[in-house]
Amino acid sequence: MTNAKTDASTDGKPQGAEGQKPEDVTISQGLGKLFEAEEALTDEQTDAMAEKARAAAKDSQAERDDKNAQIASSTDK
């Protein structure tokens, strides 16, 4: 078994620009990419993305709260 990486994906999963599979990317590499992307975004784009993330987090919390309420009401019977 070799550790050589090729551009062709053998398992059908997409590969990054450098030919790496997502599961082969290190945390440091991922953080580096995030910092590069952050530098390319305007303040308005960053704010818009942050607002989307906040809205998604609120939606997720509301769904979890609803599910927990349903579970609680079904066990109260």
Summary of the structure (lengths in Angstrom):
residues: 77
radius of gyration: 20.4
end to end distance: 58.0
largest distance: 59.5
contacts: 128
relative contact order: 0.06
helix: 65%
strand: 0%
